[in-house]
Amino acid sequence: MSRPASGDLPTLSRRLIPSFTPWTALLLGVALVVALPVLAVLAHILVPTGGVWQHLASTVLPRYLANTLFLVITVGIGTLVIGTGTAWLVVMCRFPGRRLFEWALLLPLAVPTYVIAYAYTDFLQFSGPLQGWLRDLFGWGFGDYWFPEVRSLGGAATLISLVLYPYVYMLARASFMEQSVCMLDVGRTLGRGPWQLFWSVAIPLSRPALVGGVSLALMETLNEFGAVQYFGVDTFTTGIYRTWFGLGEQAAAAQLAACLLTFVIALVLLERWSRGKRRYFHTSSRYQQLPEFHLGGWASAGAFLACLLPILGGFLIPSGILAELAIQQGDSLFGKSFIGYARNSLLLASIAALVAVTLAVVLSYGVRLNNTRLTRTATRISAMGYAIPGSVVAVGILIPFAWLDNTLNTWLLSRGGEVIGLIFSGSAFILIYAYVVRFLAVSFNAVEASLGKVTPSMDAASRTLGQTATGTLKRVHTPIMRGSLLAACILVFVDVMKELPATIILRPFNFDTLAVRAHNLAADERLAEASTASLAIVVVGIVPVILLSLAMRRSRPGGGK
């Protein structure tokens, strides 16, 4: 049996075990800190709850499970149909307004789900303008007609789908634009029309992108709190909140969070298994202008309506409702107090964005310097936060930091000192920590993609000129990545502005944000006053959507679009 060459064993060792440079140690430390909430939740699975868990399992747990499954299935189908259909139309078909729809179909991303729930409740409820207009038009009275109830499980699923379909749309559109002309030409020579090409060629080639887009939408569905709580729909997320604050049962809330976390992990594994079972490759480099189908008559009108309706339902109508309410009445505390809510939101979002992007640079650059299995695994763990609902992150953070505060105060009392209070769990620190854990993946993906485009020869040239690894990052990589770093900051900033579940659970006393202000007013049925904070969140969210749409215009290899 031949022995490996002397250089083979060190090479294999470097692939499996990293050399502990400062960057590698920093990377592993970040991964451990980010994974702490998940570990804290999982550690409570076997903690006894004194019969509370059995009570939950026999009463409300089946309802939590049934409602969550209904939302996941319904939103999955709805976002897949709307996102895929509109993406195919704007890429492959020519009809009036197509160029406008290319970017306008992303606008619902700027509207948080709880905001659209507040807007449509005011518009569609019995005392709202639409039903009032119908009663005046037809002379109807109470009980003379049927009208769908917006505050229901079906209403929540519909509104969530209208907000989340852009996740599928942007990935499906990018995938359709990247497809090779030769594949579509073969289908056309075989007599396939646009719909036959769509089903038999484009959909199979885009399957990984579609699964990825639906997975993102479902992650956000599992994280949803504001809309379902306002509609009175019981899900795992609302159950975690009630168990923690209503019943005061920390262990039971953690076990509910562990169930939801298991749900999310199963969803992630299913998505990866689905991608791994079947692969599609382009065997040609012919990325020319894609063939377009010119639509006319009813087909053109149908395509126009198919693209217009999601924008109307997901952005224009709710934004118009909020604007009208804000102008007519608005927040009674608009002024000094409202500025305080806005300041809190902007401050938290700015700090969280800067910290998240900084840690993303540490992770991505650490892997670039020492690409081993351990560093790659640690980085994947760090980027899991986006798949974990905010309520689970909040529970996982409160458990260790509340213990740390209690332990510290007990120790001080035993030494004859004074209680210093909740310096960790009662401060804005854990809010920023939760945001970073939750949205680190957003910044990491952008930074990693940008850093991957920098050729390794630039690193080698910098090192030969006497630069250290840190100096190379500062003087070479950072200027090149400046645009991606800014985009990552903006995306995290807006996600934090919209985040609600973790903010409600973790915020310090007398520390409210725009999202919390809108939620509290809506919970008190003061929808007109909630419109001001809701509209402010929407306006801030439009900025990254516009930047994202501009970036997508340059997304196809070979130009062409």
C-alpha positions as CSV (number, residue, x, y, z in Angstrom):
1,M,0.0,0.0,0.0
2,S,1.5,3.3,-1.0
3,R,2.0,6.0,1.5
4,P,0.7,9.6,0.9
5,A,3.2,12.1,-0.1
6,S,4.7,14.2,2.7
7,G,2.7,17.3,1.7
8,D,-0.7,15.5,1.5
9,L,-1.3,15.1,5.3
10,P,-0.8,18.8,6.1
11,T,-3.0,19.7,3.2
12,L,-5.8,17.4,4.4
13,S,-5.3,18.7,8.0
14,R,-5.7,22.3,6.8
15,R,-8.9,21.4,5.0
16,L,-10.5,19.9,8.2
17,I,-8.9,21.9,11.0
18,P,-8.3,25.6,10.7
19,S,-5.1,27.3,11.8
20,F,-6.2,29.5,14.6
21,T,-5.3,32.9,13.2
22,P,-7.0,36.0,14.8
23,W,-9.5,36.0,11.9
24,T,-10.4,32.4,12.4
25,A,-10.8,32.8,16.1
26,L,-13.0,35.8,15.5
27,L,-15.1,33.9,13.0
28,L,-15.7,31.0,15.4
29,G,-16.5,33.4,18.2
30,V,-19.1,35.2,16.1
31,A,-20.7,31.9,15.2
32,L,-20.9,30.9,18.8
33,V,-22.5,34.1,19.9
34,V,-25.0,34.1,17.1
35,A,-25.9,30.4,17.8
36,L,-26.5,31.1,21.5
37,P,-30.3,31.8,21.2
38,V,-30.9,28.6,19.2
39,L,-28.9,26.5,21.7
40,A,-30.8,28.1,24.6
41,V,-34.1,27.2,23.1
42,L,-33.1,23.6,22.3
43,A,-31.7,23.2,25.8
44,H,-35.2,23.7,27.3
45,I,-36.9,20.9,25.4
46,L,-36.6,18.4,28.3
47,V,-37.1,20.9,31.1
48,P,-40.2,20.0,33.2
49,T,-43.1,22.5,33.0
50,G,-45.3,21.2,35.8
51,G,-48.2,20.2,33.6
52,V,-48.4,23.4,31.6
53,W,-47.0,21.8,28.4
54,Q,-49.6,18.9,28.7
55,H,-52.3,21.5,29.1
56,L,-51.2,23.4,26.0
57,A,-50.9,20.2,24.0
58,S,-54.4,19.1,24.9
59,T,-56.1,22.5,24.3
60,V,-54.4,25.0,22.0
61,L,-51.4,23.2,20.4
62,P,-53.6,21.4,17.8
63,R,-55.0,24.7,16.7
64,Y,-51.6,26.3,16.6
65,L,-50.4,23.5,14.4
66,A,-53.4,23.4,12.1
67,N,-53.4,27.2,11.5
68,T,-49.7,27.3,11.0
69,L,-49.9,24.5,8.4
70,F,-52.8,26.2,6.6
71,L,-50.8,29.4,6.4
72,V,-47.7,27.7,5.1
73,I,-49.5,25.7,2.5
74,T,-51.8,28.6,1.3
75,V,-49.1,31.2,1.3
76,G,-46.7,28.8,-0.5
77,I,-49.2,28.2,-3.3
78,G,-50.2,31.8,-3.5
79,T,-46.7,33.2,-3.7
80,L,-45.6,30.5,-6.2
81,V,-48.5,31.2,-8.6
82,I,-48.3,35.0,-8.4
83,G,-44.5,35.3,-8.4
84,T,-43.8,32.8,-11.1
85,G,-46.6,33.9,-13.4
86,T,-45.7,37.6,-13.3
87,A,-42.0,36.9,-13.7
88,W,-42.6,34.9,-16.9
89,L,-44.8,37.6,-18.3
90,V,-42.4,40.4,-17.8
91,V,-39.4,38.4,-19.1
92,M,-40.8,36.5,-22.1
93,C,-43.9,38.5,-23.2
94,R,-44.3,42.0,-24.7
95,F,-47.4,43.9,-23.7
96,P,-48.1,47.5,-22.6
97,G,-46.6,48.5,-19.3
98,R,-44.1,45.6,-19.1
99,R,-41.1,47.9,-18.3
100,L,-43.1,49.5,-15.5
101,F,-44.2,46.2,-14.0
102,E,-40.6,44.9,-14.0
103,W,-39.8,47.0,-11.0
104,A,-43.2,47.8,-9.7
105,L,-43.9,44.2,-8.9
106,L,-41.3,44.5,-6.1
107,L,-43.1,47.3,-4.3
108,P,-45.1,45.1,-1.9
109,L,-41.8,44.2,-0.2
110,A,-41.9,47.7,1.3
111,V,-45.2,47.0,3.1
112,P,-44.9,44.9,6.4
113,T,-47.7,42.3,6.7
114,Y,-49.1,43.9,9.8
115,V,-49.4,47.2,8.0
116,I,-51.4,45.8,5.2
117,A,-53.6,44.0,7.7
118,Y,-54.4,47.3,9.5
119,A,-55.1,49.1,6.2
120,Y,-57.5,46.4,4.8
121,T,-59.3,46.0,8.1
122,D,-60.3,49.6,8.0
123,F,-61.2,49.4,4.3
124,L,-63.2,46.1,4.4
125,Q,-64.8,46.0,7.8
126,F,-68.6,46.5,8.2
127,S,-68.2,50.2,9.1
128,G,-65.5,50.7,6.4
129,P,-65.9,52.7,3.2
130,L,-66.4,49.7,0.8
131,Q,-69.3,48.1,2.6
132,G,-70.8,51.5,3.4
133,W,-70.7,52.3,-0.3
134,L,-72.4,49.0,-1.2
135,R,-75.2,49.5,1.4
136,D,-75.8,53.0,0.0
137,L,-75.8,51.8,-3.6
138,F,-78.1,48.8,-3.2
139,G,-80.1,49.9,-0.1
140,W,-78.9,47.0,2.0
141,G,-79.1,46.8,5.7
142,F,-77.3,44.6,8.3
143,G,-77.8,40.9,7.5
144,D,-79.1,41.5,3.9
145,Y,-75.8,40.5,2.2
146,W,-72.7,38.4,2.7
147,F,-69.2,39.9,2.7
148,P,-66.0,37.9,3.2
149,E,-64.5,38.5,6.7
150,V,-61.0,39.9,6.4
151,R,-60.1,39.2,10.0
152,S,-59.9,35.5,9.5
153,L,-57.4,32.7,8.7
154,G,-58.2,33.0,5.0
155,G,-57.9,36.8,5.1
156,A,-54.5,36.5,6.8
157,A,-53.2,34.0,4.2
158,T,-54.4,36.2,1.3
159,L,-52.8,39.4,2.7
160,I,-49.5,37.6,3.6
161,S,-49.3,36.2,0.0
162,L,-49.8,39.7,-1.5
163,V,-46.8,41.0,0.6
164,L,-44.5,38.0,0.2
165,Y,-44.9,37.0,-3.5
166,P,-41.9,39.3,-4.5
167,Y,-39.5,36.8,-2.9
168,V,-40.6,34.3,-5.6
169,Y,-40.9,36.9,-8.3
170,M,-37.3,38.3,-8.0
171,L,-35.7,34.9,-8.0
172,A,-37.9,33.5,-10.7
173,R,-37.3,36.5,-12.9
174,A,-33.5,36.3,-12.5
175,S,-33.7,32.6,-13.3
176,F,-35.8,33.1,-16.4
177,M,-33.4,35.9,-17.6
178,E,-30.4,33.6,-17.1
179,Q,-31.8,30.8,-19.2
180,S,-29.9,29.9,-22.4
181,V,-31.6,30.8,-25.7
182,C,-30.8,27.4,-27.2
183,M,-33.0,25.6,-24.7
184,L,-36.0,27.8,-25.6
185,D,-35.2,27.6,-29.4
186,V,-35.3,23.8,-29.3
187,G,-38.7,24.0,-27.7
188,R,-40.0,26.4,-30.3
189,T,-38.7,24.3,-33.2
190,L,-40.7,21.4,-31.7
191,G,-43.8,23.5,-32.0
192,R,-44.1,24.5,-28.3
193,G,-46.1,27.7,-27.7
194,P,-45.4,30.2,-24.8
195,W,-47.4,28.2,-22.2
196,Q,-45.9,24.9,-23.3
197,L,-42.4,26.3,-23.1
198,F,-43.3,27.7,-19.7
199,W,-44.3,24.4,-18.3
200,S,-41.9,22.0,-20.0
201,V,-38.7,24.0,-20.3
202,A,-38.7,27.2,-18.1
203,I,-40.2,25.8,-14.9
204,P,-37.9,22.7,-14.7
205,L,-34.8,24.9,-15.4
206,S,-35.9,27.4,-12.7
207,R,-36.9,24.8,-10.1
208,P,-34.1,25.6,-7.6
209,A,-34.9,29.3,-7.8
210,L,-38.6,28.8,-7.3
211,V,-38.1,26.5,-4.3
212,G,-35.7,29.0,-2.9
213,G,-38.1,31.9,-3.3
214,V,-41.0,29.9,-1.8
215,S,-38.8,28.9,1.1
216,L,-38.0,32.6,1.9
217,A,-41.7,33.4,1.8
218,L,-42.5,30.5,4.1
219,M,-39.8,31.6,6.6
220,E,-41.4,35.0,6.8
221,T,-44.8,33.4,7.2
222,L,-43.6,31.4,10.2
223,N,-42.2,34.6,11.6
224,E,-45.4,36.5,11.2
225,F,-46.9,38.0,14.3
226,G,-48.5,41.3,13.9
227,A,-51.1,40.4,11.2
228,V,-52.2,37.0,12.7
229,Q,-52.3,38.4,16.2
230,Y,-54.5,41.4,15.0
231,F,-56.7,39.0,13.1
232,G,-57.1,36.7,16.1
233,V,-55.5,33.8,14.4
234,D,-53.7,31.4,16.7
235,T,-50.3,30.3,15.4
236,F,-47.0,29.1,17.1
237,T,-45.7,32.7,17.1
238,T,-48.7,34.2,18.9
239,G,-48.7,31.1,21.2
240,I,-45.1,31.8,22.2
241,Y,-46.0,35.4,23.1
242,R,-49.1,34.4,25.1
243,T,-47.3,31.6,27.0
244,W,-44.4,33.8,28.0
245,F,-46.3,37.0,28.9
246,G,-49.8,35.7,29.6
247,L,-49.0,32.6,31.6
248,G,-45.5,33.6,32.7
249,E,-44.2,30.1,31.7
250,Q,-40.7,30.5,30.4
251,A,-40.0,26.8,29.9
252,A,-43.3,26.1,28.1
253,A,-42.7,29.1,25.8
254,A,-39.2,27.8,25.0
255,Q,-40.7,24.4,24.2
256,L,-43.2,26.0,21.9
257,A,-40.3,27.9,20.3
258,A,-38.4,24.6,19.9
259,C,-41.4,23.1,18.1
260,L,-41.5,26.0,15.7
261,L,-37.7,25.8,15.3
262,T,-38.0,22.1,14.4
263,F,-40.6,23.1,11.8
264,V,-38.2,25.6,10.3
265,I,-35.3,23.2,10.3
266,A,-37.5,20.6,8.6
267,L,-38.4,23.2,6.0
268,V,-34.8,24.1,5.3
269,L,-33.8,20.4,5.0
270,L,-36.7,19.7,2.7
271,E,-35.6,22.6,0.5
272,R,-32.0,21.3,0.3
273,W,-33.1,17.7,-0.3
274,S,-35.4,18.9,-3.1
275,R,-32.5,20.7,-4.8
276,G,-30.1,17.8,-4.3
277,K,-32.4,15.2,-6.0
278,R,-32.4,16.8,-9.4
279,R,-30.1,19.2,-11.2
280,Y,-30.4,21.1,-14.5
281,F,-27.5,22.6,-16.3
282,H,-27.1,24.9,-19.3
283,T,-24.9,23.1,-21.9
284,S,-24.4,26.2,-24.0
285,S,-23.0,29.7,-23.4
286,R,-25.4,31.4,-25.8
287,Y,-26.9,34.0,-23.6
288,Q,-28.4,36.2,-26.3
289,Q,-31.6,38.3,-26.3
290,L,-34.4,36.1,-25.1
291,P,-37.2,35.5,-27.6
292,E,-40.3,37.5,-26.8
293,F,-43.9,36.7,-27.4
294,H,-45.8,39.6,-28.7
295,L,-49.3,39.6,-27.0
296,G,-52.3,41.4,-28.5
297,G,-55.9,41.8,-27.9
298,W,-57.3,39.9,-24.9
299,A,-54.0,38.2,-24.2
300,S,-52.3,41.6,-23.8
301,A,-55.1,42.9,-21.5
302,G,-54.9,39.7,-19.5
303,A,-51.2,40.0,-19.0
304,F,-51.6,43.6,-18.0
305,L,-54.2,42.8,-15.4
306,A,-52.3,39.8,-14.1
307,C,-49.3,42.1,-13.3
308,L,-51.4,45.1,-12.1
309,L,-53.6,43.3,-9.6
310,P,-50.8,42.1,-7.2
311,I,-49.4,45.7,-7.2
312,L,-52.8,47.1,-6.5
313,G,-53.6,44.7,-3.7
314,G,-50.1,44.5,-2.2
315,F,-49.0,48.2,-2.4
316,L,-51.1,50.8,-4.1
317,I,-54.5,50.2,-2.3
318,P,-53.0,49.8,1.3
319,S,-50.6,52.7,0.8
320,G,-53.5,54.9,-0.4
321,I,-55.7,53.9,2.6
322,L,-52.9,54.7,5.0
323,A,-52.2,58.0,3.3
324,E,-55.9,59.0,3.5
325,L,-56.2,58.0,7.1
326,A,-52.9,59.9,8.0
327,I,-54.1,63.0,6.3
328,Q,-57.6,62.9,7.8
329,Q,-56.7,62.1,11.3
330,G,-53.3,60.5,11.9
331,D,-51.4,59.9,15.2
332,S,-52.6,62.1,18.0
333,L,-49.1,62.2,19.3
334,F,-47.6,63.3,16.0
335,G,-44.9,65.7,16.9
336,K,-42.4,65.4,19.8
337,S,-43.6,61.9,20.9
338,F,-43.8,60.6,17.4
339,I,-40.3,61.9,16.7
340,G,-39.1,59.8,19.7
341,Y,-40.6,56.6,18.2
342,A,-38.9,57.4,14.9
343,R,-35.6,58.2,16.6
344,N,-35.7,54.9,18.4
345,S,-36.4,53.0,15.2
346,L,-33.8,54.8,13.2
347,L,-31.2,54.4,15.9
348,L,-31.8,50.7,16.4
349,A,-31.9,50.1,12.7
350,S,-28.7,52.0,12.0
351,I,-26.7,50.3,14.8
352,A,-27.9,46.9,13.9
353,A,-27.1,47.4,10.2
354,L,-23.6,48.5,10.9
355,V,-23.0,45.6,13.4
356,A,-24.5,43.1,11.0
357,V,-22.4,44.2,8.0
358,T,-19.2,44.3,10.1
359,L,-19.8,40.8,11.3
360,A,-20.7,39.7,7.8
361,V,-17.3,41.0,6.6
362,V,-15.6,39.1,9.5
363,L,-17.3,35.9,8.5
364,S,-16.8,36.1,4.8
365,Y,-13.2,37.3,5.0
366,G,-12.4,34.7,7.6
367,V,-13.6,31.9,5.3
368,R,-11.6,33.4,2.4
369,L,-8.4,33.4,4.5
370,N,-9.0,29.9,6.0
371,N,-11.5,27.9,4.0
372,T,-11.9,24.7,6.0
373,R,-14.9,22.5,6.8
374,L,-15.0,23.9,10.4
375,T,-15.1,27.6,9.2
376,R,-17.6,26.9,6.5
377,T,-19.9,25.1,9.0
378,A,-19.6,27.9,11.6
379,T,-20.5,30.4,8.9
380,R,-23.6,28.4,7.8
381,I,-24.7,28.3,11.5
382,S,-24.2,32.1,11.8
383,A,-26.3,32.6,8.7
384,M,-29.2,30.5,10.0
385,G,-30.8,33.4,11.9
386,Y,-33.0,34.5,8.9
387,A,-34.7,31.1,8.9
388,I,-35.5,31.4,12.6
389,P,-38.7,33.4,13.6
390,G,-38.2,36.5,15.6
391,S,-40.2,35.1,18.5
392,V,-37.9,32.1,18.8
393,V,-34.8,34.4,18.7
394,A,-36.3,36.6,21.4
395,V,-37.1,33.6,23.7
396,G,-33.6,32.2,23.1
397,I,-32.0,35.6,24.0
398,L,-34.2,36.3,27.1
399,I,-33.4,32.9,28.7
400,P,-29.6,33.3,29.1
401,F,-29.6,37.0,29.7
402,A,-32.3,37.0,32.3
403,W,-30.4,34.2,34.0
404,L,-27.2,36.4,33.8
405,D,-29.0,39.4,35.3
406,N,-30.5,37.4,38.1
407,T,-27.2,35.7,38.9
408,L,-25.4,39.0,38.9
409,N,-27.9,40.6,41.2
410,T,-27.9,37.6,43.6
411,W,-24.1,37.7,43.8
412,L,-24.1,41.4,44.5
413,L,-26.7,41.0,47.3
414,S,-24.7,38.2,48.8
415,R,-21.7,40.5,49.0
416,G,-23.7,43.3,50.7
417,G,-24.1,45.3,47.5
418,E,-27.2,46.8,45.8
419,V,-29.3,45.4,43.1
420,I,-28.4,47.0,39.8
421,G,-31.4,45.9,37.9
422,L,-31.7,44.3,34.4
423,I,-28.6,45.7,32.8
424,F,-28.7,43.1,29.9
425,S,-32.3,41.8,29.5
426,G,-33.8,45.3,30.3
427,S,-31.7,47.3,27.9
428,A,-31.7,48.0,24.1
429,F,-28.6,45.8,23.9
430,I,-30.6,42.6,23.5
431,L,-32.8,44.2,20.9
432,I,-29.7,45.0,18.7
433,Y,-28.4,41.5,19.5
434,A,-31.7,40.0,18.3
435,Y,-31.7,42.0,15.1
436,V,-28.1,41.0,14.3
437,V,-28.9,37.3,14.9
438,R,-32.1,37.5,12.8
439,F,-30.7,39.5,9.9
440,L,-27.0,38.6,9.7
441,A,-27.7,36.3,6.8
442,V,-29.1,39.2,4.7
443,S,-25.8,41.2,5.0
444,F,-23.7,38.0,4.8
445,N,-25.1,36.9,1.5
446,A,-24.4,40.3,-0.1
447,V,-20.9,40.6,1.3
448,E,-20.0,37.0,0.4
449,A,-21.1,37.4,-3.2
450,S,-19.2,40.7,-3.6
451,L,-16.0,39.3,-2.0
452,G,-16.2,36.2,-4.1
453,K,-15.8,38.4,-7.3
454,V,-12.4,39.7,-6.1
455,T,-9.7,37.6,-7.7
456,P,-7.3,35.9,-5.2
457,S,-4.4,37.3,-7.2
458,M,-5.2,40.7,-5.7
459,D,-4.7,39.3,-2.2
460,A,-1.4,37.8,-3.2
461,A,-0.2,41.0,-4.8
462,S,-1.2,43.0,-1.7
463,R,0.6,40.5,0.6
464,T,3.8,40.7,-1.5
465,L,3.7,44.4,-1.1
466,G,3.9,44.0,2.7
467,Q,0.2,44.3,3.6
468,T,-1.2,42.2,6.4
469,A,-4.6,40.4,6.1
470,T,-6.3,43.3,7.9
471,G,-4.5,45.8,5.7
472,T,-5.5,44.0,2.5
473,L,-9.2,44.0,3.7
474,K,-9.0,47.7,4.5
475,R,-7.1,49.0,1.5
476,V,-8.1,46.5,-1.3
477,H,-11.3,44.7,-0.6
478,T,-13.4,47.4,1.2
479,P,-13.1,50.0,-1.7
480,I,-14.1,47.3,-4.2
481,M,-17.1,46.1,-2.1
482,R,-18.3,49.6,-1.1
483,G,-21.5,49.3,-3.2
484,S,-22.4,45.9,-1.9
485,L,-21.7,47.0,1.7
486,L,-24.0,49.9,1.3
487,A,-26.7,47.7,-0.2
488,A,-26.3,45.2,2.7
489,C,-26.6,48.1,5.2
490,I,-29.8,49.4,3.5
491,L,-31.4,45.9,3.4
492,V,-30.7,45.2,7.1
493,F,-31.8,48.7,8.0
494,V,-35.3,48.3,6.4
495,D,-35.7,44.8,7.8
496,V,-35.1,46.0,11.3
497,M,-37.5,48.9,10.8
498,K,-40.3,46.4,9.9
499,E,-39.4,43.7,12.5
500,L,-42.2,43.3,15.1
501,P,-42.2,39.9,17.1
502,A,-38.7,40.2,18.7
503,T,-39.2,44.0,19.2
504,I,-42.4,43.5,21.2
505,I,-40.9,40.8,23.4
506,L,-37.5,42.3,24.0
507,R,-38.0,46.1,24.1
508,P,-37.1,47.9,27.3
509,F,-39.9,49.6,29.3
510,N,-41.0,52.9,27.8
511,F,-39.0,52.2,24.7
512,D,-41.3,52.0,21.6
513,T,-40.5,52.0,17.9
514,L,-42.6,52.9,14.9
515,A,-43.5,49.2,14.5
516,V,-44.6,48.8,18.1
517,R,-46.5,52.1,18.1
518,A,-48.4,51.0,15.0
519,H,-49.2,47.6,16.6
520,N,-50.3,49.1,19.9
521,L,-52.7,51.6,18.3
522,A,-54.1,48.9,15.9
523,A,-54.6,46.5,18.8
524,D,-56.7,49.2,20.5
525,E,-58.7,49.5,17.2
526,R,-57.3,53.0,16.7
527,L,-56.5,52.3,13.0
528,A,-56.5,55.9,11.9
529,E,-53.9,56.9,14.4
530,A,-51.8,53.8,13.6
531,S,-51.7,54.9,9.9
532,T,-49.0,57.5,10.6
533,A,-46.4,55.1,11.9
534,S,-47.4,52.5,9.4
535,L,-47.0,54.9,6.5
536,A,-43.6,56.0,7.8
537,I,-42.4,52.4,7.7
538,V,-43.6,51.9,4.2
539,V,-41.9,55.1,2.9
540,V,-38.6,53.9,4.4
541,G,-39.0,50.5,2.8
542,I,-39.4,51.9,-0.7
543,V,-35.7,52.9,-0.9
544,P,-34.2,49.4,-1.0
545,V,-36.9,48.2,-3.3
546,I,-35.9,50.8,-5.9
547,L,-32.2,49.9,-5.5
548,L,-33.0,46.2,-5.8
549,S,-35.1,46.8,-9.0
550,L,-32.2,48.7,-10.5
551,A,-29.7,46.0,-9.7
552,M,-32.0,43.3,-11.3
553,R,-31.9,45.2,-14.6
554,R,-28.2,44.3,-14.9
555,S,-28.7,40.7,-13.7
556,R,-28.5,38.7,-17.0
557,P,-25.3,37.4,-18.5
558,G,-24.5,38.8,-21.9
559,G,-26.6,41.9,-21.4
560,G,-29.7,41.4,-23.4
561,K,-32.3,43.0,-21.3
